[in-house]
Amino acid sequence: MGKYFGTDGARGRVNENLTLDMAIRIGQYLGWYYGKERHAKIIIGKDTRLSSDMFEMGLAAGATSTGATVYLLGVCPTPSVSYLIRKEHFDCGIMVSASHNPYHDNGIKLFNHEGCKMNPEVENAIEDYIDGKCTVPLAKDDAIGSVIEWNEGLEIYESWLKEIVNIDLSGMKIAVDLANGSATATAVETLSSLGATVEAIHNSPNGININTNCGSTHPQELQEMMREGNYDVGFAFDGDADRLIAVDEDGNLFNGDYTLYVCGRYMKKNNTLNKNTVVTTVMANLGLYHALRDNFIDYEQTVVGDKYVFECMQNNDYRIGGEQSGHIIFLEHAVTGDGLLTALKLLQIMVDEKKSLKELGKDLFIYPQLLVNVQVQDKNKTMESAELKEQIDQVAAELGDEGRILVRPSGTEPLVRVMVEAKSDELCHDYVYRIVDYIKEHKL
């Protein structure tokens, strides 16, 4: 983790932790770095936050000042930027978004020429440039770059999605929660063009309502809509549309664990599950592992973060992986999570299997889960405690195959996260607080 760039780009409160000057300098460095032999070709997308226009313009101004040609995609899903980089041979790409954060935050996500997250070495060099530790030459005269508003980019992206999942959704009624974010640019149009009747909520972004009591992090309104209406399925996106939480016809949530189970089983049946393996993070529910085992499907675990899921998939040529949050990667098609692609994959399975989402997920039992954060003085010292490890091992032994405990440090705060899954909420509570109370009592 760098000074400004974390695992998912630079992110912070606008004009405090993330400033226009930073955006200009990021654009300048990328324009120079990729333009050493010829004019760099850079694509920029954005979500619907009030500040996204400002950062888009700052990035474009910076990049053109060092000679780059900048293509503005406008409001778009993050995965569309990743795809178009590869499809149209851009040198790099930038997405202005803070994903599921509130509107007052924003972020700048960088992608390399392969559509993957930017190499840490380049991000480190950009940080040095932001801090004035190095300089880059500015373009002069006819070497100054230009900006192109590239409206057809999203049409190319949507056409690609429909080529991947070429299904007839005629007669299907779909409810979508677009989080007043990036999905407003693509979801309704794509699903409707495949024949579905689509009803959208939170489809009117005004710059400050992105993710506000809506979308994949707050799907309650969509759940109620599904219970009261006659819909086949519901889909909730996050702010930049790279995550998806589905909702079945009864209003029950269908998170990333369900998606990995249903898609993994379908891929195995159709001989497309390479190496018979699904990739998850350590936070996936124990019930998912039991269900995969019952279907003779292997799995690999990574630490939390889609970056690590992707690295595991890429290194081992696995085809599907993801997180409970709904960030699912289908590596045969894309190198990042894509909420709309995930929705289309689920719809394809519903159509092919002639089953509802509820029927597809009925054999997956999700174990009750409780996660409690404990504030500590030194999270690393806490995690090194032999006495704490003994307590954790004792809980793990008592849970056996019918539960699990996971204790890990926060990546950004002085916290230790204690998570237990067990057969009942009562057991989860008892075991979690056995560890939490131990940490507090012994001042670890």
C-alpha positions as CSV (number, residue, x, y, z in Angstrom):
1,M,0.0,0.0,0.0
2,G,1.4,3.3,-1.1
3,K,1.0,6.8,0.3
4,Y,-1.9,7.6,-2.0
5,F,-2.7,4.4,-3.8
6,G,-4.3,1.5,-2.0
7,T,-5.4,-1.9,-3.4
8,D,-8.1,-0.2,-5.4
9,G,-6.6,3.1,-6.6
10,A,-6.4,6.4,-4.8
11,R,-9.5,7.2,-2.8
12,G,-10.5,9.8,-0.2
13,R,-12.7,12.7,0.7
14,V,-12.8,15.2,-2.2
15,N,-10.5,18.3,-1.9
16,E,-9.2,16.9,1.4
17,N,-7.5,13.5,0.8
18,L,-8.1,13.5,-3.0
19,T,-7.5,16.8,-4.8
20,L,-7.7,18.3,-8.3
21,D,-4.0,18.9,-8.2
22,M,-3.4,15.2,-7.6
23,A,-5.6,14.3,-10.6
24,I,-3.7,16.7,-12.9
25,R,-0.4,15.3,-11.8
26,I,-1.6,11.7,-12.2
27,G,-2.8,12.6,-15.8
28,Q,0.5,14.3,-16.5
29,Y,2.6,11.3,-15.4
30,L,0.6,8.8,-17.3
31,G,0.6,10.9,-20.4
32,W,4.4,11.2,-20.2
33,Y,5.1,7.6,-19.1
34,Y,3.1,6.0,-21.9
35,G,4.0,8.6,-24.5
36,K,7.8,8.2,-24.6
37,E,7.7,6.7,-28.1
38,R,4.5,8.1,-29.5
39,H,1.4,10.0,-28.2
40,A,-0.2,8.0,-25.4
41,K,-3.8,6.9,-26.0
42,I,-5.7,7.0,-22.7
43,I,-9.4,6.3,-21.9
44,I,-11.2,7.9,-18.9
45,G,-14.5,6.9,-17.4
46,K,-16.4,8.2,-14.4
47,D,-19.4,7.5,-12.2
48,T,-22.1,10.0,-11.3
49,R,-20.6,11.8,-8.3
50,L,-20.7,15.5,-8.2
51,S,-16.9,15.6,-8.2
52,S,-16.4,13.1,-11.0
53,D,-16.6,15.8,-13.7
54,M,-13.9,17.8,-11.9
55,F,-11.5,14.9,-11.7
56,E,-12.2,13.8,-15.2
57,M,-11.3,17.2,-16.5
58,G,-8.2,17.4,-14.3
59,L,-6.9,14.0,-15.5
60,A,-7.6,14.9,-19.1
61,A,-5.9,18.3,-18.8
62,G,-2.9,16.7,-17.2
63,A,-2.6,13.9,-19.8
64,T,-3.0,16.2,-22.8
65,S,-0.4,18.6,-21.3
66,T,2.2,15.8,-21.8
67,G,1.0,14.9,-25.2
68,A,-1.6,12.2,-24.7
69,T,-4.8,11.7,-26.7
70,V,-7.6,11.3,-24.2
71,Y,-10.9,9.5,-25.0
72,L,-13.7,10.4,-22.6
73,L,-16.2,7.6,-22.1
74,G,-18.5,9.6,-19.8
75,V,-20.6,7.9,-17.1
76,C,-19.9,4.2,-17.4
77,P,-19.2,1.0,-15.3
78,T,-15.7,0.4,-14.2
79,P,-15.5,-2.9,-16.1
80,S,-16.3,-1.1,-19.4
81,V,-13.1,0.8,-19.1
82,S,-11.1,-2.4,-18.5
83,Y,-12.7,-4.1,-21.5
84,L,-12.3,-1.2,-23.9
85,I,-8.6,-0.8,-23.0
86,R,-8.0,-4.4,-24.4
87,K,-10.5,-4.2,-27.2
88,E,-9.4,-0.8,-28.6
89,H,-5.7,-1.1,-27.7
90,F,-5.4,1.9,-25.2
91,D,-2.1,2.3,-23.4
92,C,-3.9,2.7,-20.1
93,G,-7.2,3.6,-18.6
94,I,-8.6,5.6,-15.7
95,M,-11.9,5.3,-13.8
96,V,-13.1,8.1,-11.6
97,S,-15.1,6.4,-8.8
98,A,-15.2,5.6,-5.2
99,S,-17.3,2.5,-5.8
100,H,-19.7,1.9,-2.9
101,N,-18.5,4.9,-0.8
102,P,-20.8,8.0,-0.2
103,Y,-20.8,10.8,-2.7
104,H,-18.4,13.1,-0.8
105,D,-15.6,10.6,-1.5
106,N,-14.1,9.9,-4.8
107,G,-11.4,7.7,-6.3
108,I,-9.0,7.4,-9.2
109,K,-8.5,3.8,-10.4
110,L,-5.7,3.1,-12.8
111,F,-5.6,0.3,-15.4
112,N,-2.6,-0.9,-17.5
113,H,-2.7,-1.8,-21.1
114,E,-4.1,-5.2,-20.3
115,G,-7.1,-3.7,-18.5
116,C,-5.7,-4.9,-15.1
117,K,-5.0,-2.8,-12.1
118,M,-2.0,-0.7,-12.6
119,N,1.4,-2.0,-11.7
120,P,2.5,-0.9,-8.2
121,E,5.8,0.3,-9.6
122,V,4.0,2.9,-11.8
123,E,1.8,4.0,-8.9
124,N,4.8,4.5,-6.7
125,A,6.4,6.6,-9.4
126,I,3.2,8.7,-9.7
127,E,3.3,9.2,-5.9
128,D,6.8,10.6,-6.2
129,Y,5.7,12.9,-8.9
130,I,2.7,14.1,-6.9
131,D,5.1,14.8,-4.0
132,G,7.5,16.8,-6.3
133,K,10.3,14.3,-6.0
134,C,10.7,14.1,-9.8
135,T,9.6,16.1,-12.9
136,V,8.2,15.2,-16.3
137,P,8.6,17.3,-19.5
138,L,5.5,19.1,-20.8
139,A,4.5,19.0,-24.4
140,K,4.9,22.1,-26.6
141,D,3.5,23.4,-29.9
142,D,1.9,20.7,-32.0
143,A,2.9,17.9,-29.5
144,I,0.2,19.0,-27.1
145,G,-2.5,16.3,-26.9
146,S,-6.3,16.4,-27.5
147,V,-9.5,15.2,-26.0
148,I,-12.2,13.1,-27.8
149,E,-15.7,12.5,-26.5
150,W,-16.1,8.8,-27.3
151,N,-19.8,8.1,-27.0
152,E,-19.7,4.9,-29.1
153,G,-17.4,3.3,-26.5
154,L,-20.3,2.1,-24.4
155,E,-22.1,0.8,-27.5
156,I,-19.1,-1.4,-28.1
157,Y,-19.1,-2.6,-24.5
158,E,-22.8,-3.4,-24.5
159,S,-22.6,-5.3,-27.8
160,W,-19.8,-7.4,-26.4
161,L,-21.9,-8.4,-23.3
162,K,-24.7,-9.5,-25.6
163,E,-22.3,-11.5,-27.7
164,I,-21.1,-13.4,-24.6
165,V,-24.6,-14.1,-23.2
166,N,-26.8,-14.3,-26.3
167,I,-30.2,-15.1,-24.6
168,D,-33.8,-14.3,-25.2
169,L,-35.4,-12.8,-22.1
170,S,-38.8,-12.2,-23.7
171,G,-41.5,-12.6,-21.1
172,M,-39.2,-12.1,-18.2
173,K,-39.8,-9.2,-15.8
174,I,-36.7,-7.9,-14.0
175,A,-36.4,-5.3,-11.2
176,V,-33.1,-3.4,-10.9
177,D,-31.6,-1.0,-8.3
178,L,-29.0,1.1,-10.1
179,A,-27.7,2.8,-7.0
180,N,-27.9,6.2,-8.8
181,G,-24.5,5.3,-10.2
182,S,-22.7,3.9,-13.2
183,A,-25.2,1.2,-14.0
184,T,-27.7,3.9,-15.1
185,A,-25.7,4.1,-18.3
186,T,-26.0,0.5,-19.4
187,A,-28.2,-1.9,-17.4
188,V,-31.7,-1.1,-18.4
189,E,-30.8,-0.7,-22.1
190,T,-28.9,-4.0,-22.2
191,L,-31.5,-6.1,-20.5
192,S,-34.3,-4.5,-22.4
193,S,-32.6,-5.1,-25.7
194,L,-32.6,-8.9,-24.9
195,G,-36.4,-8.8,-24.6
196,A,-36.9,-8.4,-20.8
197,T,-39.3,-6.0,-19.2
198,V,-37.2,-3.9,-16.9
199,E,-38.3,-1.7,-14.0
200,A,-35.6,0.4,-12.4
201,I,-35.4,2.2,-9.1
202,H,-32.7,4.7,-8.0
203,N,-32.1,5.5,-11.7
204,S,-31.9,9.3,-11.3
205,P,-28.5,10.4,-10.3
206,N,-28.1,14.0,-9.2
207,G,-24.5,14.0,-8.1
208,I,-25.1,13.4,-4.4
209,N,-27.4,10.4,-4.2
210,I,-25.1,7.7,-5.4
211,N,-25.3,4.7,-3.0
212,T,-27.6,6.6,-0.6
213,N,-29.8,3.9,1.0
214,C,-29.8,2.0,-2.3
215,G,-27.8,-0.4,-4.4
216,S,-25.9,-3.5,-3.5
217,T,-25.0,-2.2,0.0
218,H,-28.6,-1.2,0.8
219,P,-30.9,-3.6,-1.1
220,Q,-33.9,-3.4,1.2
221,E,-36.1,-1.4,-1.1
222,L,-35.4,-3.8,-3.9
223,Q,-36.2,-6.7,-1.6
224,E,-39.5,-5.2,-0.7
225,M,-40.2,-4.5,-4.4
226,M,-39.6,-8.2,-5.2
227,R,-42.0,-9.3,-2.4
228,E,-44.8,-7.0,-3.5
229,G,-44.5,-7.2,-7.2
230,N,-44.5,-10.0,-9.8
231,Y,-40.9,-10.1,-10.9
232,D,-38.7,-13.0,-11.9
233,V,-35.5,-11.6,-10.5
234,G,-34.0,-8.5,-9.0
235,F,-30.5,-7.1,-9.4
236,A,-28.8,-4.5,-7.2
237,F,-25.5,-2.8,-8.4
238,D,-23.0,-0.8,-6.5
239,G,-21.9,2.8,-7.5
240,D,-19.5,1.8,-10.3
241,A,-21.4,-1.3,-11.3
242,D,-18.6,-3.9,-10.8
243,R,-20.5,-5.7,-8.1
244,L,-23.9,-7.4,-8.1
245,I,-26.3,-8.6,-5.4
246,A,-29.3,-10.5,-6.8
247,V,-32.7,-10.9,-5.1
248,D,-34.9,-13.9,-5.8
249,E,-38.7,-13.8,-6.4
250,D,-39.5,-13.9,-2.7
251,G,-37.2,-11.0,-1.8
252,N,-34.3,-13.1,-0.5
253,L,-30.8,-11.9,-1.0
254,F,-28.5,-13.8,-3.4
255,N,-25.0,-12.6,-2.6
256,G,-21.7,-13.5,-4.1
257,D,-21.4,-16.9,-2.4
258,Y,-24.7,-17.9,-4.0
259,T,-23.5,-16.6,-7.4
260,L,-20.2,-18.6,-7.1
261,Y,-22.1,-21.7,-6.2
262,V,-24.7,-21.5,-9.0
263,C,-22.3,-20.4,-11.7
264,G,-19.6,-22.9,-10.6
265,R,-22.0,-25.8,-10.6
266,Y,-23.4,-24.8,-14.1
267,M,-19.8,-24.4,-15.5
268,K,-18.9,-27.9,-14.1
269,K,-22.0,-29.3,-15.8
270,N,-21.0,-27.7,-19.1
271,N,-17.3,-28.6,-18.9
272,T,-16.2,-25.0,-18.7
273,L,-15.0,-25.0,-15.1
274,N,-11.2,-25.2,-15.7
275,K,-9.4,-27.4,-13.2
276,N,-12.7,-27.9,-11.5
277,T,-12.0,-25.0,-9.1
278,V,-13.8,-21.9,-7.8
279,V,-11.7,-19.2,-6.1
280,T,-13.1,-17.4,-3.0
281,T,-11.7,-15.2,-0.3
282,V,-11.4,-16.4,3.3
283,M,-14.6,-14.5,4.1
284,A,-16.8,-16.8,2.0
285,N,-19.4,-18.6,4.0
286,L,-18.7,-22.1,5.3
287,G,-22.0,-23.2,3.6
288,L,-20.5,-22.4,0.2
289,Y,-17.5,-24.8,0.8
290,H,-19.9,-27.6,2.0
291,A,-22.0,-27.1,-1.1
292,L,-19.0,-27.1,-3.5
293,R,-17.7,-30.2,-1.8
294,D,-21.1,-31.9,-2.2
295,N,-20.9,-31.2,-5.9
296,F,-17.3,-32.5,-6.1
297,I,-16.0,-29.0,-6.9
298,D,-12.6,-27.9,-5.6
299,Y,-11.9,-24.4,-4.2
300,E,-9.0,-22.1,-3.4
301,Q,-9.0,-19.3,-0.8
302,T,-7.3,-16.0,-1.0
303,V,-7.0,-13.1,1.5
304,V,-9.7,-10.5,1.2
305,G,-9.7,-8.3,-1.9
306,D,-10.6,-8.9,-5.5
307,K,-7.0,-8.1,-6.5
308,Y,-5.9,-11.3,-4.8
309,V,-8.8,-13.3,-6.2
310,F,-7.7,-12.2,-9.7
311,E,-4.0,-13.0,-9.1
312,C,-4.9,-16.5,-8.0
313,M,-7.1,-17.1,-11.0
314,Q,-4.6,-15.7,-13.4
315,N,-1.7,-17.6,-12.0
316,N,-3.6,-20.9,-12.1
317,D,-5.8,-20.4,-15.1
318,Y,-9.0,-20.7,-13.0
319,R,-12.2,-19.4,-14.7
320,I,-14.4,-18.1,-11.9
321,G,-13.8,-16.4,-8.6
322,G,-15.1,-13.7,-6.4
323,E,-16.2,-12.2,-3.1
324,Q,-19.3,-12.4,-0.9
325,S,-19.9,-8.7,-1.8
326,G,-20.9,-9.6,-5.3
327,H,-17.6,-8.9,-7.0
328,I,-17.4,-11.9,-9.4
329,I,-14.7,-12.4,-12.1
330,F,-15.3,-14.6,-15.1
331,L,-11.8,-14.8,-16.4
332,E,-12.7,-16.3,-19.7
333,H,-14.3,-13.0,-20.6
334,A,-12.9,-10.3,-18.3
335,V,-10.1,-9.4,-15.9
336,T,-12.2,-7.5,-13.4
337,G,-15.6,-7.9,-11.7
338,D,-18.6,-6.8,-13.8
339,G,-22.1,-6.5,-12.2
340,L,-24.0,-6.6,-15.5
341,L,-22.0,-9.5,-16.9
342,T,-22.7,-11.4,-13.6
343,A,-26.5,-10.6,-14.0
344,L,-26.4,-11.9,-17.5
345,K,-24.7,-15.1,-16.5
346,L,-27.3,-15.7,-13.8
347,L,-30.1,-15.0,-16.3
348,Q,-28.5,-17.4,-18.8
349,I,-28.5,-20.2,-16.2
350,M,-32.1,-19.4,-15.3
351,V,-33.1,-19.7,-18.9
352,D,-31.1,-22.8,-19.7
353,E,-32.0,-24.7,-16.6
354,K,-35.6,-23.4,-16.7
355,K,-35.4,-22.6,-13.0
356,S,-35.9,-19.6,-10.8
357,L,-33.1,-18.1,-8.8
358,K,-34.6,-19.5,-5.6
359,E,-34.6,-23.0,-7.1
360,L,-31.0,-22.7,-8.3
361,G,-29.7,-21.7,-4.9
362,K,-31.9,-24.0,-2.7
363,D,-29.2,-26.5,-1.9
364,L,-26.9,-23.9,-0.5
365,F,-27.2,-23.5,3.3
366,I,-25.7,-20.2,4.5
367,Y,-24.4,-20.6,8.0
368,P,-25.3,-17.8,10.4
369,Q,-22.3,-15.4,10.7
370,L,-21.3,-12.8,13.2
371,L,-18.4,-10.3,12.7
372,V,-17.2,-8.0,15.6
373,N,-14.4,-5.5,15.3
374,V,-12.2,-5.0,18.4
375,Q,-10.2,-1.8,18.8
376,V,-6.6,-2.6,19.9
377,Q,-3.4,-0.7,20.5
378,D,-1.2,-2.7,18.1
379,K,-3.1,-5.1,15.8
380,N,0.1,-6.9,14.8
381,K,1.2,-7.5,18.4
382,T,-2.3,-8.8,19.2
383,M,-2.2,-11.3,16.3
384,E,1.2,-12.5,17.5
385,S,-0.1,-13.5,21.0
386,A,0.4,-17.2,21.6
387,E,-2.3,-17.1,24.3
388,L,-4.9,-15.6,21.9
389,K,-4.0,-18.3,19.3
390,E,-4.6,-21.0,21.9
391,Q,-8.1,-19.5,22.5
392,I,-8.8,-19.4,18.8
393,D,-7.7,-23.0,18.3
394,Q,-9.9,-24.1,21.1
395,V,-13.0,-22.5,19.5
396,A,-12.0,-24.0,16.2
397,A,-11.8,-27.4,17.7
398,E,-15.2,-27.1,19.4
399,L,-16.8,-25.9,16.1
400,G,-15.3,-28.8,14.2
401,D,-16.8,-29.2,10.7
402,E,-20.0,-27.4,11.7
403,G,-18.5,-23.9,11.9
404,R,-15.4,-21.9,11.7
405,I,-13.6,-18.9,13.3
406,L,-11.5,-16.3,11.5
407,V,-9.6,-13.7,13.3
408,R,-7.6,-11.2,11.2
409,P,-6.3,-7.6,11.5
410,S,-7.9,-4.7,9.6
411,G,-5.9,-3.6,6.6
412,T,-6.4,0.1,7.4
413,E,-7.5,0.6,11.0
414,P,-6.2,-0.4,14.5
415,L,-8.8,-3.2,14.7
416,V,-8.9,-7.0,14.9
417,R,-11.9,-8.6,13.2
418,V,-13.4,-11.6,14.9
419,M,-15.8,-13.7,12.7
420,V,-17.5,-16.9,13.6
421,E,-19.9,-19.1,11.5
422,A,-21.9,-21.7,13.3
423,K,-25.2,-23.6,13.0
424,S,-27.1,-20.9,15.0
425,D,-26.9,-17.2,15.8
426,E,-26.6,-18.1,19.5
427,L,-23.5,-20.2,18.9
428,C,-22.0,-17.4,16.8
429,H,-22.5,-14.9,19.5
430,D,-21.1,-17.1,22.3
431,Y,-17.9,-18.0,20.4
432,V,-17.2,-14.5,19.0
433,Y,-17.5,-12.9,22.4
434,R,-15.3,-15.5,24.0
435,I,-12.5,-14.2,21.8
436,V,-13.6,-10.5,21.9
437,D,-13.8,-10.5,25.7
438,Y,-10.5,-12.3,26.0
439,I,-8.7,-9.6,23.9
440,K,-10.3,-6.9,26.0
441,E,-9.7,-8.5,29.4
442,H,-6.1,-9.2,28.6
443,K,-5.5,-5.8,26.9
444,L,-3.9,-7.5,23.9
